[in-house]
Amino acid sequence: MSVGFLVATLIVSGIAANEQGKLNALSFLVMPLDGEMFIKRPWTLLTHLFVNIKFLSGLFSLITLFFFGKMFADFVGMHRLWPVFLYSGICGAVLAFSASLIVYGLHPPKGLRC
């Protein structure tokens, strides 16, 4: 299962890398840091966890997960792994959104995303 997830993530990252600058399906999955756009796409709070726009970012995230994931699962337990992943991703998104509001105010640069 983890190998399939690795391959799927790399394929999605590769598609995103080839489609930069164009409106594509991935733009509806990545969390925008613009409040107006976020209100229109609230699902991005969860979907941004599974999308990497840059191929190398996704690759290094998966390599890190491969080497440290087992150790982390042993530390927190397998039954707590997904809740920790989801909560940390949501908290990270809220912090990024808050930082965007502090730095840019209500009108961040167009296309700014988490």
Phi, psi and chi 1 to 4 in degrees:
 res  aa     phi    psi   chi1   chi2   chi3   chi4
   1 MET       -  -41.6 -178.1  167.4  129.8      -
   2 SER   -68.1  -32.0   62.1      -      -      -
   3 VAL   -66.5  -41.4  173.2      -      -      -
   4 GLY   -63.0  -39.6      -      -      -      -
   5 PHE   -64.5  -41.3 -177.3   72.5      -      -
   6 LEU   -60.1  -47.9  -69.3  171.3      -      -
   7 VAL   -64.1  -44.3  170.9      -      -      -
   8 ALA   -62.3  -42.0      -      -      -      -
   9 THR   -65.8  -41.2  -56.4      -      -      -
  10 LEU   -66.3  -36.9  -70.1  175.0      -      -
  11 ILE   -65.4  -46.2  -71.1  171.2      -      -
  12 VAL   -62.3  -41.3  167.8      -      -      -
  13 SER   -63.8  -40.0  -60.8      -      -      -
  14 GLY   -65.5  -39.7      -      -      -      -
  15 ILE   -64.1  -41.8  -68.8  169.6      -      -
  16 ALA   -64.9  -38.8      -      -      -      -
  17 ALA   -66.2  -33.5      -      -      -      -
  18 ASN   -78.4  -19.1  -68.8  -26.2      -      -
  19 GLU  -108.6   19.7  -63.5  -72.0  -28.8      -
  20 GLN   -60.5  139.1  -75.8 -178.0   -8.1      -
  21 GLY    88.2  -13.2      -      -      -      -
  22 LYS  -105.9  149.1  -63.8 -179.1 -178.3  177.2
  23 LEU   -74.5  117.9 -175.8   63.3      -      -
  24 ASN  -136.6 -178.2   57.1   22.9      -      -
  25 ALA   -61.9  -32.2      -      -      -      -
  26 LEU   -67.5  -25.6  -70.7  177.0      -      -
  27 SER   -66.0  -19.2   66.7      -      -      -
  28 PHE   -89.6   -3.7  -67.3   98.3      -      -
  29 LEU  -108.2  -22.3  -59.5  175.9      -      -
  30 VAL   -86.6  137.4  177.8      -      -      -
  31 MET   -73.8  119.4 -174.8  178.0  145.0      -
  32 PRO   -78.0  148.1   27.1  -31.8      -      -
  33 LEU   -95.8   10.3  -66.8  178.0      -      -
  34 ASP   -93.7  124.5  177.9   15.5      -      -
  35 GLY   -59.2  -41.1      -      -      -      -
  36 GLU   -63.8  -41.9 -177.2  179.6  -35.1      -
  37 MET   -71.0  -36.2 -171.3   62.6   71.6      -
  38 PHE   -64.3  -37.3  177.6   71.4      -      -
  39 ILE   -63.2  -33.3  -69.9  172.4      -      -
  40 LYS   -76.9  -22.4  -66.7  177.5 -176.3  176.0
  41 ARG  -131.4   66.1  -59.9  176.6 -175.2  168.3
  42 PRO   -67.7  -22.6   24.3  -31.9      -      -
  43 TRP   -65.2  -17.7   60.5   85.3      -      -
  44 THR   -66.7  -15.7   59.2      -      -      -
  45 LEU   -59.3  -32.9 -170.9   61.8      -      -
  46 LEU   -99.3  -38.9  -70.3  176.5      -      -
  47 THR   -70.3  -24.4   58.2      -      -      -
  48 HIS   -64.4  -20.1   84.7  -81.0      -      -
  49 LEU   -66.6  -24.8  -65.5  168.5      -      -
  50 PHE  -108.6    6.6  -55.6  100.4      -      -
  51 VAL  -121.0  130.1  176.7      -      -      -
  52 ASN  -119.1  121.1  -75.6  -60.4      -      -
  53 ILE   -75.0  -37.6  -63.8  -62.8      -      -
  54 LYS   -96.9  132.0  -64.1 -178.6 -178.6  175.0
  55 PHE   -59.7  -48.0  180.0   76.1      -      -
  56 LEU   -65.8  -34.5  -74.4  178.0      -      -
  57 SER   -61.7  -45.3  172.5      -      -      -
  58 GLY   -64.4  -41.3      -      -      -      -
  59 LEU   -62.7  -46.8 -179.9   65.9      -      -
  60 PHE   -70.1  -32.0  -72.4  123.2      -      -
  61 SER   -63.9  -41.4  -65.8      -      -      -
  62 LEU   -70.5  -36.3  -67.3  174.0      -      -
  63 ILE   -64.3  -43.7  -70.0  171.2      -      -
  64 THR   -62.0  -44.6  -56.9      -      -      -
  65 LEU   -61.7  -39.3 -178.7   63.2      -      -
  66 PHE   -61.8  -44.4  178.2   76.6      -      -
  67 PHE   -81.9  -34.9  -74.7  109.8      -      -
  68 PHE  -106.0   -9.9  -65.3  106.7      -      -
  69 GLY   -62.6  -43.8      -      -      -      -
  70 LYS   -63.6  -43.2  174.3   90.6  169.0   99.5
  71 MET   -64.4  -41.4 -177.3  173.6   56.7      -
  72 PHE   -66.0  -41.0 -175.6   73.1      -      -
  73 ALA   -63.6  -38.1      -      -      -      -
  74 ASP   -66.3  -33.4  -70.7  -18.2      -      -
  75 PHE   -73.2  -47.2 -179.0   69.5      -      -
  76 VAL   -98.1  -16.5  -62.6      -      -      -
  77 GLY    95.8  145.1      -      -      -      -
  78 MET   -64.5  -33.9  -76.1  -59.6  -72.2      -
  79 HIS   -71.7  -15.6   62.8  -75.8      -      -
  80 ARG  -105.0   -1.8  -68.3 -172.5 -168.6  148.4
  81 LEU   -64.5  -50.0 -173.1   61.8      -      -
  82 TRP   -65.4  -44.6  -84.3  104.9      -      -
  83 PRO   -60.0  -40.6  -26.2   34.5      -      -
  84 VAL   -63.7  -42.3  167.6      -      -      -
  85 PHE   -61.3  -48.3  176.0   74.7      -      -
  86 LEU   -67.5  -45.0  -68.0  174.7      -      -
  87 TYR   -64.5  -41.5  -67.1  148.3      -      -
  88 SER   -67.7  -36.5   62.6      -      -      -
  89 GLY   -66.2  -41.6      -      -      -      -
  90 ILE   -67.3  -42.9  -69.3  170.3      -      -
  91 CYS   -63.6  -40.1  -72.0      -      -      -
  92 GLY   -62.4  -40.3      -      -      -      -
  93 ALA   -66.3  -42.1      -      -      -      -
  94 VAL   -64.4  -40.8  168.7      -      -      -
  95 LEU   -65.7  -41.0  -75.0  173.6      -      -
  96 ALA   -64.6  -41.4      -      -      -      -
  97 PHE   -64.3  -42.5 -169.4   77.1      -      -
  98 SER   -64.2  -43.2  -59.4      -      -      -
  99 ALA   -63.3  -37.6      -      -      -      -
 100 SER   -63.1  -40.6  170.9      -      -      -
 101 LEU   -64.9  -38.6  -75.3  176.0      -      -
 102 ILE   -68.7  -44.2  -68.8  169.1      -      -
 103 VAL   -77.4  -47.8  172.5      -      -      -
 104 TYR  -102.5  -12.8  -62.7  111.8      -      -
 105 GLY    78.2 -152.5      -      -      -      -
 106 LEU   -81.0  -10.1  -65.3  175.3      -      -
 107 HIS  -126.1   78.3  -55.8  -71.1      -      -
 108 PRO   -71.5  165.4   26.0  -32.1      -      -
 109 PRO   -57.0  145.5  -20.0   28.1      -      -
 110 LYS   -63.6  135.3 -164.2  154.9 -176.1   87.6
 111 GLY    88.4    1.3      -      -      -      -
 112 LEU   -68.9  128.7 -168.7   62.5      -      -
 113 ARG  -143.0  161.8   56.3 -172.9  176.3 -133.9
 114 CYS   -91.7      - -179.2      -      -      -
